[in-house]
Amino acid sequence: MKSRKVKYIIFMIDDRHMDKHYDIEQQLCWTFLVDTICSRYWDAINRRQKKKNHDYPVAVGLWANKFDLWKDKYEYEDIQNHPIFESFKDGMQKLNDKGIPCYKYIVSAKSDSEMVYRGIATMIEDY
């Protein structure tokens, strides 16, 4: 992230953590990503190379993929309250507290590839 000057980050998830409660790979990766973004230092362990304001991303997208496979499994009224995002709520709150907005999006890249482009365009327009 440091040398590439990343502005937007998209973190893709699916419903594995809902099917198998012992599968926490996505949550661990999300926690690592959030801690890396929110750290004031590039080297968080040794506290070296302090980040500047322009080093933080503009926005982070949390995208739930494979919607065509799990759309009928879970009940929800609004995307903001979908149960697939519940495990990632603490990380989103931590990013929001740091001033980095999180964008939730449900996508089915296989059945409708245009959803990916619409999601990226919407995220860039909003932030």
Secondary structure, 3 states (H helix, E strand, C coil): CCCCCCCEEEEEECCHHHHCCCCCHHHHHHHHHHHHHHCCEEECCCCEEECCHHHCCCEEEEEECCHHHHCCCCCCCCHHHCHHHHHHHHHHHHHHHCCCCEEEEECCCCCCCHHHHHHHHHHHHHC
